[in-house]
């Protein structure tokens, strides 16, 4: 078991570093294209930061461990709001513009409810996975085109601010060629790290007698959500917190559609009733809590950040009890 934990840590470390390189390169490439902040946050960067989840899901699905893939996606959605936004807001309140985020908020809720209804018979079939993937692609294409049309001169300055927030340390990587090289390098590291992570997670869950979906909901979900944490913290420090919230919402939509959909298309997903009744309502409850905070005063304050962290802590405790019950 000690070796599996070591490989798990190595995989997580590679995911964090690869995700950091990948996201910073993606943001710079977006700046070269003069994309507005909300486009970068809710589409390109959110897709980039969910690359670890996607690679993990593909590899887990290929091994017949679709439960790990789905657990990773659902757990990441809860982690992105409870832990990522919670930490970000606890250090510095996050200002948002609800009107700009109205579409991703509605889409996130809609896809969350759809997935919950689809899984009510405790399984996700291949055709349901295809529906989710198609829905995700339609959303991201629409969101990208819709906002790209509305690009204003002020958006160019915002994009440059984002580029500075997640820029690499070496000057050559600031160029287009350097950004492309970093983009590919980061993606490669993510793939390697995901391979180590999936293998270790599957073996560890088997040795401990815990369902793989529980491992996906906890360790793997937190690990693959670390790129979102890096993006959220840096963007908040640079006073471009719309990127942090837009990234989280976009990442959650990608998790609910592309990540879960790909996993289900590769191998039909099955889950226990206890797992379904805990995690899907928990996910929707966290979505509702975030919506209430945003509509209340158009920001996530430090106190509300602490509330999110406490909520996530209670969720993890509930998962521990569920895992103990399933093990018996």
C-alpha positions as CSV (number, residue, x, y, z in Angstrom):
1,X,0.0,0.0,0.0
2,X,2.9,2.3,0.7
3,X,4.1,2.1,-2.9
4,X,0.6,2.9,-4.2
5,X,0.4,6.0,-2.0
6,X,3.8,7.1,-3.3
7,X,2.7,6.7,-7.0
8,X,-0.5,8.6,-6.1
9,X,1.5,11.5,-4.7
10,X,3.8,11.5,-7.8
11,X,0.8,11.4,-10.1
12,X,-0.8,14.4,-8.2
13,X,2.5,16.3,-8.3
14,X,2.8,15.8,-12.1
15,X,-0.8,16.8,-12.6
16,X,-0.3,20.1,-10.6
17,X,2.8,21.1,-12.5
18,X,1.5,20.0,-15.9
19,X,-1.8,21.7,-15.3
20,X,0.0,24.9,-14.2
21,X,2.1,24.9,-17.4
22,X,-0.9,24.1,-19.5
23,X,-3.2,26.8,-18.1
24,X,-0.6,29.6,-18.2
25,X,0.2,28.7,-21.9
26,X,-3.5,28.6,-22.7
27,X,-4.1,32.0,-21.2
28,X,-1.2,33.6,-23.1
29,X,-2.5,32.1,-26.4
30,X,-5.9,33.6,-25.6
31,X,-4.2,36.9,-25.0
32,X,-2.6,36.7,-28.5
33,X,-6.1,36.2,-29.9
34,X,-7.4,39.2,-28.0
35,X,-10.1,37.3,-26.2
36,X,-12.2,39.0,-23.4
37,X,-11.8,37.9,-19.8
38,X,-15.1,36.1,-19.5
39,X,-14.4,34.1,-22.6
40,X,-11.0,33.1,-21.3
41,X,-12.4,32.2,-17.9
42,X,-15.5,30.3,-18.7
43,X,-14.4,28.6,-21.9
44,X,-10.7,28.3,-22.8
45,X,-9.1,28.3,-19.3
46,X,-11.9,26.2,-17.8
47,X,-11.4,23.6,-20.6
48,X,-7.6,23.7,-20.0
49,X,-7.9,23.3,-16.2
50,X,-10.3,20.3,-16.7
51,X,-7.7,18.5,-18.9
52,X,-6.5,16.5,-15.8
53,X,-10.1,15.3,-15.2
54,X,-10.6,14.5,-18.9
55,X,-7.4,12.5,-19.1
56,X,-8.1,10.7,-15.8
57,X,-11.6,9.8,-17.1
58,X,-10.4,8.5,-20.4
59,X,-7.7,6.3,-18.7
60,X,-10.1,5.1,-16.0
61,X,-12.8,4.3,-18.6
62,X,-10.2,2.4,-20.6
63,X,-9.5,0.3,-17.6
64,X,-13.2,-0.3,-17.0
65,X,-13.2,1.9,-13.9
66,X,-15.9,4.3,-15.0
67,X,-17.0,4.8,-11.4
68,X,-13.6,6.4,-10.7
69,X,-14.1,8.7,-13.6
70,X,-17.6,9.8,-12.7
71,X,-16.6,10.2,-9.0
72,X,-13.7,12.3,-10.1
73,X,-16.0,14.6,-12.1
74,X,-18.7,15.0,-9.5
75,X,-16.2,15.4,-6.7
76,X,-14.4,18.0,-8.7
77,X,-17.6,20.0,-9.1
78,X,-18.1,20.1,-5.4
79,X,-14.4,20.7,-4.7
80,X,-14.3,23.6,-7.2
81,X,-16.9,25.6,-5.3
82,X,-16.5,24.4,-1.7
83,X,-12.7,24.2,-1.6
84,X,-11.3,26.3,-4.5
85,X,-13.7,29.3,-4.3
86,X,-13.8,28.9,-0.5
87,X,-10.0,29.2,-0.2
88,X,-9.9,32.1,-2.7
89,X,-12.7,34.1,-1.0
90,X,-11.4,33.4,2.5
91,X,-8.2,35.2,1.6
92,X,-9.8,38.0,-0.5
93,X,-13.4,38.5,-1.3
94,X,-14.3,37.7,-4.9
95,X,-16.2,40.4,-6.9
96,X,-18.5,39.1,-9.7
97,X,-20.9,40.4,-12.3
98,X,-24.0,38.1,-12.2
99,X,-25.2,39.3,-15.5
100,X,-22.0,38.2,-17.3
101,X,-22.2,34.8,-15.5
102,X,-25.9,34.2,-15.9
103,X,-25.5,31.8,-18.8
104,X,-22.9,29.6,-17.2
105,X,-24.8,29.6,-13.9
106,X,-28.0,28.4,-15.7
107,X,-26.1,25.9,-17.7
108,X,-24.3,24.5,-14.7
109,X,-27.6,24.0,-12.8
110,X,-29.3,22.5,-15.9
111,X,-26.6,20.0,-16.6
112,X,-26.4,19.1,-12.9
113,X,-30.1,18.4,-12.7
114,X,-30.0,16.5,-16.0
115,X,-27.2,14.3,-14.8
116,X,-29.0,13.6,-11.5
117,X,-32.2,12.5,-13.4
118,X,-30.1,10.4,-15.8
119,X,-28.5,8.5,-12.9
120,X,-31.7,7.9,-11.0
121,X,-31.7,4.2,-12.1
122,X,-28.1,4.0,-10.7
123,X,-26.4,3.8,-14.1
124,X,-25.3,5.9,-17.0
125,X,-25.5,4.3,-20.4
126,X,-23.4,5.0,-23.5
127,X,-26.2,6.9,-25.3
128,X,-26.7,9.1,-22.2
129,X,-22.9,9.8,-22.2
130,X,-23.2,10.9,-25.9
131,X,-26.1,13.3,-25.0
132,X,-24.0,14.9,-22.3
133,X,-20.9,15.3,-24.5
134,X,-23.1,16.8,-27.3
135,X,-24.7,19.2,-24.8
136,X,-21.3,20.3,-23.5
137,X,-19.9,20.9,-27.0
138,X,-23.0,23.0,-27.9
139,X,-22.7,25.1,-24.8
140,X,-19.0,25.8,-25.1
141,X,-19.2,26.7,-28.8
142,X,-22.2,29.0,-28.2
143,X,-20.5,30.6,-25.2
144,X,-17.3,31.2,-27.1
145,X,-19.0,32.6,-30.2
146,X,-21.4,34.8,-28.2
147,X,-18.8,36.5,-26.1
148,X,-16.1,36.7,-28.8
149,X,-18.5,38.8,-30.9
150,X,-18.8,41.3,-28.0
151,X,-15.1,41.8,-27.6
152,X,-14.4,45.5,-26.7
153,X,-11.2,47.5,-26.4
154,X,-11.4,47.2,-22.6
155,X,-11.5,43.4,-23.0
156,X,-8.0,43.5,-24.5
157,X,-6.6,45.1,-21.4
158,X,-8.4,42.5,-19.3
159,X,-6.9,39.7,-21.3
160,X,-3.5,41.2,-20.8
161,X,-4.0,41.4,-17.1
162,X,-4.9,37.7,-17.1
163,X,-1.8,36.8,-19.2
164,X,0.3,38.6,-16.5
165,X,-1.5,36.7,-13.7
166,X,-0.6,33.3,-15.0
167,X,2.5,34.1,-17.0
168,X,5.5,31.7,-17.0
169,X,8.9,32.6,-15.4
170,X,11.0,32.5,-18.5
171,X,10.9,35.3,-21.2
172,X,11.0,32.9,-24.2
173,X,7.8,31.2,-23.0
174,X,6.0,34.6,-23.4
175,X,6.3,34.3,-27.2
176,X,3.8,32.5,-29.4
177,X,6.2,29.7,-30.2
178,X,7.2,29.4,-26.5
179,X,3.6,29.3,-25.4
180,X,2.8,26.5,-27.9
181,X,5.8,24.5,-26.6
182,X,4.7,25.0,-23.0
183,X,1.1,24.1,-24.0
184,X,2.2,20.8,-25.4
185,X,4.7,20.1,-22.6
186,X,2.1,20.8,-20.0
187,X,-0.4,18.5,-21.7
188,X,2.2,15.7,-21.9
189,X,3.0,16.0,-18.2
190,X,-0.7,15.9,-17.4
191,X,-1.1,12.6,-19.4
192,X,1.8,11.0,-17.6
193,X,0.6,12.2,-14.2
194,X,-2.9,11.0,-14.9
195,X,-1.6,7.5,-15.7
196,X,0.2,7.2,-12.4
197,X,-2.8,8.6,-10.5
198,X,-5.4,6.3,-12.1
199,X,-3.3,3.2,-11.6
200,X,-2.5,4.1,-8.0
201,X,-6.1,5.0,-7.2
202,X,-7.5,1.8,-8.7
203,X,-4.9,-0.4,-6.8
204,X,-5.4,1.6,-3.6
205,X,-9.2,1.3,-3.6
206,X,-8.9,-2.4,-4.3
207,X,-6.4,-3.0,-1.4
208,X,-8.6,-0.9,1.1
209,X,-11.8,-2.5,-0.1
210,X,-13.3,0.9,-0.9
211,X,-15.4,1.5,-4.1
212,X,-13.3,3.4,-6.7
213,X,-16.0,6.0,-7.0
214,X,-15.3,7.1,-3.4
215,X,-11.6,7.4,-4.2
216,X,-12.6,9.5,-7.2
217,X,-14.8,11.7,-5.1
218,X,-12.1,12.6,-2.7
219,X,-8.3,12.2,-3.4
220,X,-8.5,12.2,-7.2
221,X,-11.1,15.0,-7.3
222,X,-9.0,17.3,-5.1
223,X,-5.8,16.4,-7.0
224,X,-7.3,17.1,-10.4
225,X,-8.9,20.4,-9.2
226,X,-5.6,21.9,-8.1
227,X,-5.1,23.7,-11.5
228,X,-8.4,25.5,-10.8
229,X,-7.0,26.6,-7.4
230,X,-3.9,28.0,-9.0
231,X,-6.0,30.0,-11.5
232,X,-8.5,31.2,-8.9
233,X,-5.8,32.4,-6.4
234,X,-3.7,34.2,-9.0
235,X,-6.7,35.9,-10.7
236,X,-8.1,37.1,-7.4
237,X,-4.7,38.5,-6.4
238,X,-4.6,40.4,-9.7
239,X,-8.2,41.8,-9.2
240,X,-9.6,39.8,-12.1
241,X,-11.8,37.6,-10.0
242,X,-14.3,37.2,-12.8
243,X,-11.8,34.8,-14.2
244,X,-11.8,32.7,-11.0
245,X,-15.6,32.4,-10.9
246,X,-15.9,32.0,-14.7
247,X,-13.3,29.3,-14.6
248,X,-15.0,27.4,-11.8
249,X,-18.4,27.5,-13.5
250,X,-16.9,26.5,-16.9
251,X,-14.9,23.7,-15.3
252,X,-18.0,22.4,-13.6
253,X,-20.0,22.4,-16.9
254,X,-17.1,20.6,-18.5
255,X,-17.0,18.0,-15.7
256,X,-20.8,17.4,-15.9
257,X,-20.9,17.0,-19.7
258,X,-17.6,16.2,-21.4
259,X,-15.9,14.4,-18.5
260,X,-18.8,12.3,-17.3
261,X,-20.0,11.8,-20.9
262,X,-16.7,10.5,-22.2
263,X,-16.5,8.1,-19.2
264,X,-20.0,6.8,-19.8
265,X,-19.4,6.4,-23.6
266,X,-16.3,4.3,-22.9
267,X,-17.9,2.1,-20.3
268,X,-21.4,2.0,-18.8
269,X,-21.4,3.5,-15.3
270,X,-23.0,1.9,-12.3
271,X,-23.2,3.3,-8.7
272,X,-24.8,2.5,-5.4
273,X,-28.0,4.2,-4.2
274,X,-26.2,5.6,-1.2
275,X,-23.5,7.1,-3.3
276,X,-26.0,8.7,-5.7
277,X,-28.3,10.0,-2.9
278,X,-25.3,11.7,-1.1
279,X,-23.2,13.1,-3.9
280,X,-25.7,14.4,-6.4
281,X,-27.9,16.3,-3.9
282,X,-24.6,17.6,-2.3
283,X,-23.5,18.9,-5.6
284,X,-26.8,20.6,-6.3
285,X,-26.9,22.1,-2.8
286,X,-23.4,23.6,-3.2
287,X,-24.5,25.0,-6.6
288,X,-27.5,26.6,-4.9
289,X,-25.4,28.0,-2.1
290,X,-23.1,29.7,-4.6
291,X,-26.0,31.1,-6.5
292,X,-27.5,32.6,-3.3
293,X,-24.2,34.2,-2.4
294,X,-23.8,35.7,-5.9
295,X,-27.4,37.1,-6.0
296,X,-27.2,38.4,-2.4
297,X,-24.4,41.0,-2.8
298,X,-22.7,40.2,-6.2
299,X,-19.6,38.8,-4.5
300,X,-18.3,36.0,-2.4
301,X,-17.1,37.6,0.9
302,X,-14.5,36.2,3.2
303,X,-17.1,35.0,5.6
304,X,-18.9,33.3,2.8
305,X,-15.6,31.7,1.7
306,X,-15.3,30.2,5.2
307,X,-18.9,28.9,4.9
308,X,-18.0,27.2,1.7
309,X,-15.0,25.6,3.3
310,X,-17.0,24.4,6.3
311,X,-19.6,23.0,4.0
312,X,-17.0,21.1,2.0
313,X,-15.5,19.7,5.3
314,X,-19.0,18.4,6.3
315,X,-19.3,16.8,2.9
316,X,-15.9,15.0,3.2
317,X,-16.9,13.8,6.7
318,X,-20.1,12.3,5.2
319,X,-18.1,10.6,2.5
320,X,-15.9,9.0,5.2
321,X,-18.9,7.6,6.9
322,X,-20.3,6.4,3.6
323,X,-17.0,4.7,2.7
324,X,-17.0,3.0,6.1
325,X,-20.6,1.8,5.6
326,X,-19.9,0.4,2.1
327,X,-16.7,-1.3,3.3
328,X,-18.8,-3.3,5.9
